[in-house]
Amino acid sequence: MLYLHSLSEAEEVFKALSTPARIKIMELVYANDNMSMNDLADALGLTNGAVSIHVAKLEAAGLVSIQAVSGKHGIMKLVKPNYGRLIIDMNPNSRRVQKNVYEDSISIGLYSSVDVHPTCGLATKDTIIGELDDPKTFSYPERFQAGILWIGWGSVSYMLPNRLRPGQRLEELQISFEISSECPEINEDYPSDIHFRINDRSLGKWISPGDYGARHGMISPSWWPPLLNQYGLLKTLIINSEGTFMDGTRRISDVTIRDLNIDYNSNITLTFSVPADTPNRGGMTLFGSTFGDYAQDIVVKAFYSATKE
C-alpha cells in the first residue's frame, strides 16, 4: 500500500495518472505479471519510444518498477506495479500538531482484560493466533502483535495512558477506532449493540450496522480469508463538557467529562462490550493498523487546560 499524507505529496502521482495511456498501462500490468515494454506497445498500439516515456513517468512517481530478465531475443524489460492500493490523506489539518493535547495509539492486542465468547479470535498480519472460537487464545503472548480481534459477545478493556500532570484538567477525550459487528461469516445487515464504559461509568451504546465483507479490506493482508471480517467503520467516541457523542454529532448519553472524575492520578480504563442480554447481540470486531480500511490502531486524544493555582 502507498500511503500519501497530503494532496501536495500526491502531486506526482496525479501527474503520472493524468493521461488515459498511463492508466491503461497500470491496468495492464496489474492484470498480467509479465507485461514487457514490447507487450505494452502492442496492446496500446503505440511505439516503443512512446511507451518508454509513459512508463518513465509512472516509475518516477513510484507506481511501477522495471525488471530486466532474459528473453528469447536478449534482455526483456518487464513492468511491475509497486503497490496494490493507494491511500491519500486529503485533510492534512487532521494530522497537525495541536496544543494542549496528548495523543496515543494503542494496539488492538494491548488489552488489559477480556471476557470473550464465540465466535471469537485474533490474528496478526501474518497468521491467525491459535484456534478459531477458542477464548483461551486471547491469553497467548502473540496477542500483543494482533491486528484484529472479534467476539460474539463479552467485553474487551484497554488501559488508556493518563499523561495529565498536576495543574492540568481533562477537558475532552476523543477515542477513534475501526469497528464492525461479528457475524459467524459475513452479513452486512447484522446490527449489534456495542456499549462503551470508562472505569465504572457507562457512556451509552452505538448500534453497528453489520459485518462487512463485500470486498477485501483495503489494508488487510492478502492471505486473509474472504469469509472473515474484512473492514469496519471508522468511529470517534467523544466525551466533553456537553455529554458523550459518536462522531461529534450523535449524542449517545448525557455523561460529561466531569462525571468521569479523572485527574492526573486516575487510572483510565476503556471497555468495549456486547452484553449477553442486549437486544442486538451481533458481536464486535476491532481492526488495527494492519487490517480493515484504515491504517490506525485505537487512537486516543486527551485535550486539557491549565487550572488556576
N, C-alpha and C positions, 0 to 999 in steps of 0.2 A: 504494500500500500504506500502511495505517495501522499504525505500529509503536508499541505502548504498552509502557513499560518496567517496569510493575508492575501488580498487581491493583488497587491503590488508584487508579492513574492510569486504569484501565479502568472505574472505578465508574460514570461517567456513561453509558458505552456499554452496560454491563449493564442499567442502569435503562431506557435508551431501548429496549432489545430485550426488556423483561420482559413484554410483552403480545403475544398472538398477532396482534392487528391490526397492530402496528408491524412485526412480522416479515413479515407478508403484504405490507405496503406496500413493504418492502425488496425482496421477491421480485418484485413487480410492476414497480418502477422499474428493476430490473436486466433484466427481460425485455423492457421497452418503453422506448425512449429518449424517448418523447414523452407520458408519462403526466402529465396535468394533475390539479389538485385535484379537478375535477369527475369526471374519469375514475376516480380512486381511490374517490371516494364511490360512484359507480355500481357499480364492481367489488366493493366491500366491503359494499354495502347500508347505508351509514352516511350521516349528514347531513354537509353540507359543514363545519359547525362542528366536528363530532367529528373529521373527517379533519384539519382545520387544527390541532387540539390535538395529535393524534398526530404530524403532520409537524413541528410546532414542537419536540417532544421530540427527534425524530431530528436536526433541524437543530442544536439546542443541543449535542448530543453530537458534532457534526461529521460525521455519517454521510451527510447529504444537503444539498443547497443548492436554493434556489428561484430559478428563472429566469423573468422576466416577458417574454412575447412577444405580438405582436399576433395576435389570432384573429378569427374571423368576427363575433363579438359583443363585440368590445372586447379588453381585456387578458386574457391567459390565463396562469396560473401553472403552469409545468412543474416537476416534482420530479425532480432529478437525483442519482444516487449519487455520492459524492465519491471512493470508493476501491474497488478491485477485490478487495483482500484485507486481512485483519486479522490481525496477529500480536501476541500478548500474552506478555511475559516473566513467567512465573508464579513465578520464583525470583529476586527482586531481590538476594538474597545473592550470587548468582553474579557480580554486577557491582560489588560493594562494593570499595572500595579496600583492598588487603591490604598489610601491612607486609612489608618485605624481599622485594619482588618487582618486577622490571622487566617491563613489558608492551609489546609492539609488535605492529602489524598490518602485514603485508607483502602488497602487491597481487599478484595472480596473474601479471601480466606483468613483475614486477620480478625475474625470474630472472637468475642470474649466468652460467649456461651451460646449453646444451641439446644433446642428441643424440636427435633425433626421427625417427620413421619412420611412414609412412602406416599406417592412416588418421590424419590429424592436422589440426590447425587451431587458430585463435584467433578470438575475437570480442570487440568492445567492446559496451557496452549498446546501441549504435546500428547496428552493422554487423559483418559477417564481415570479418576482415582478409585481404586478398589472395585467393588461390585455395585452395579446399579441397584437402587432401592434398599440399600443396607445402611441404616443410620450410623453404624459404628465407624464407617469410613470418614465421618466428619471429625473423628478424633485422630486420624492419621497425620503425621507430621507434614506430609506432602500438601496438606490443605493450605499451608502458607503460600504456596505458589498457585493456588486456584484462581482461575479467571472467570469462573461461572459456578453458581450453585443453584439448586432448585429443591423445593419441598412441596409435598402435598398439603400439609398443614403443620402448624407449630410456630416456632419463633427462632429468630437469629438476632443476636445482640452484639453491638460494637462499642468499645470504649473510645469515646471521642477525646482527642487531645484538648486539654484546657491550658492554654498559653496565657491566660489573663494574669496580670501582675497586680500587686497592691496599688490601689488608686485607679484601676480600670474597671469599668462597669459594662457588662454584656448588654448590647442594645438589640442585636438581631442575630439569629442563626439561619444560614442558608445551607441546605444539605441536598446535593444533586446526585442522582443515580439513574441508571438504566434498569428498567424493571418490567416484568410482564406476569401473567398468570402462569400456572403449570398444569397443563393437561397431560395425561399419560402419553399422548402422541402430540399432534398439532391440532389446535382448534382456535380460530381467530375470533369466534364468538363464544367466549368462555369466561364470564365475569368472575372476579374474585375480590372479596373484601380484604384489603391489606390495611392493617392497623399500625399506628405508629405510637411510640411511647418514649419519653425521655425520663430516665430514672423511674420514679413511681407514678408519673403523671401521664395519663392518656392524652394524646394530641388529636385523636379522631381517626378517621379512615378515608381511604380513597379506593374506588372500585376500578380495578384493572379490567379493560375490555376483553382481553383474550391472550392466547398463547400463539405468538406469531411465527409462521413458518412457510409462507407462500414463496419465499426466496431464501437464499443463503444469507446469513448475517454479513454485513459489509466488511467486517474485520475478523469474523470467525475463521479459525483455521480451516484449510481446505479439506482436512480429513474428517471434520465434524459431521456426524450422521444427519441426514436430512429430516428424520423423524424426531429429532431432539430440538429443543428450543433454539430458535435461530437469532432472534433480536427482540428488543423491547422498546419501550417509550422512555425518552429522557425526561425525567420529572425533577422538580425542585421543591422541596419542603421548606417553608419559610415560617419562622416564629419570630414575631416582633411585638411592639407595644400595642398593636391593633388586634392581634389574635394569631391563629395558625392558618396558613394558606398553602394550597398546592399551586405552584407556578405563579404565585403572586396575585392571582385574581380570584381563585375559588376558595372561599373560606371553608375549612373543614372542622374548626372548633373555635371557641372563644378564649382558649388558653393563650395567655400572653407570655412574653419573655420574663416578665416579673414573677409570674406564677411559678416559674421553674426554680426560683431562688438559687440561681447559680452565681457564685463569686469565685475569686481566684483559688480558693481551697477546695472547690467542689469536684467530685467525680461527675462525669457526664456519660451516661450510657444510653445509646440509641437502640431501640428494639423495633424490628420489623416482625409482624406476626399475622398469621391467618388462623384465628381461633377455631377450635373444633366445632363450636356451636354457632359460628357466624352464618348468616343466611346464604351467602355466596361463597362456599368453601372451594375456591378454584385454585388454591395453591399460589406459589410465588417463585419467580426466577429473578436472581440478581446477576447482572452482567458486569464484568470488569473490563479492563483496558485491552484485553486480547480476544473478546467475544462481542457479538452483537453488532451494533451500528456506530457506537461512539467509543473513541479511544480514551476512556477515562475509567477510573475506579469510583469509589464513593468520595465526592469532593465536599469538604466542609469549610464554610467561611463563617468566621465569628467576628462580627462588627462590634466595636467597643467605643466607649467615650471615656475621657478622663474625669474622675469625680473630684469635687472640691474637697480640699483638706479641711 
